[in-house]
Amino acid sequence: MQIEIKKNKTKNVNSKAISALLGVFGVLIISAAAVGVLLGIRLKSDTYDSLFNVPKINIIDTRPAVTDNPAVTQTPYVKTISYNGKTYTKNEGIVNLLFLGIDSNAERREKNKGYRSDMVMVCAVDTVAQTATLLSIPRDTYTTMYKVDRSGAVEGTVQAKINAAYAYAGNEYRAANSMACVQMFLQRECELAEPLGFTLDIPVSLYASIDMDGISKVASAVGGVEVTLDATIPDVGRKGKTVLLKGSNAEEYIRNRHDTAGGDITRASRQRTFMLSLAKKIKNMGGVDIILSLYDELQRYVKTNLNTDHMLDFAKLLKKIKIDDIKQVSVSGKSKRINGSSVIVHDEKETLELLLDIYYIQVQ
């Protein structure tokens, strides 16, 4: 059993700068002007072929079933399904970009705890309607994931918080294992209390990750990011106040989950707000200013499997998508203690309906 990663080679060896720029938040913050400055080309084509030609994550598993859940053994990638008396067909124009915020703080490094992806978001971009939905999956969401050794061999599956998928694999396979975990979750191949008779067709093949320590530095590099607080957060500000986030208060804003109601779910909402505010700030900056302000920081903190073609196609889409119109949603659930750990058990019915609303079209 192996996880096979097909790495996309960048066609332009001088594309490191746009890799850094787009790699942070992909479609959300790269400016087409910056790409034009770097590559000296005009983005006129309305096709986005590169985004639909990404190899799916190839999880080779010879066991008869990934888990005891019968849903997992169903034929995957179902494009037309019936649910609750309604018929849905897959929206073939949507592509996904997974955003991971990696927590690699000093405590984790010193105690060898393993890194976690403490921000998990999926940006679903409709290339036909030219709209986008930003879907948060709270980091404590309890779900199924692979356990992968350093050679890439799949040792089995475990149930854990979704942010742990990044740690359940060796260095080379961390991002791939996170993508596989999120894909299983979205396709409803995860272990479910009420198994379904189908799996959805929602591949996750592109990602961009940033070290959480780097987000505050990026905010500082652009002169700060303005947000209006929906709750009082110590060391940031009082509810209703508009604050400029940069440096330590930006980090507190995106990390704090103990001083406001709602815990991890509320924090995920703040992270979406921060990302979109940062996206707006960067999009309004000139291409040269972006490069000068962000290049060094992003080179240090960003990793991605996006190649130049992907970046150009996302940049073309961004020109046509208004950031204020990006829909923000989150997986919902309730806190529960499992094996002594506090986790979020997602509402399976609400999650399925949410996914159908994003990725499928009701036809009957």
PyMOL commands that set and color helices and strands:
alter all, ss='L'
color gray80, all
select helices_A, chain A and resi 16-28+32-39+49-52+70-73+106-111+162-166+171-186+212-221+248-255+263-283+287-301+308-320+323-325+348-359
alter helices_A, ss='H'
color red, helices_A
select strands_A, chain A and resi 3-4+58-59+80-83+86-90+94-103+116-126+131-136+142-148+154-161+207-211+225-228+242-245+302-304+327-330+333-338+341-346+360-362
alter strands_A, ss='S'
color yellow, strands_A
deselect
rebuild
show_as cartoon
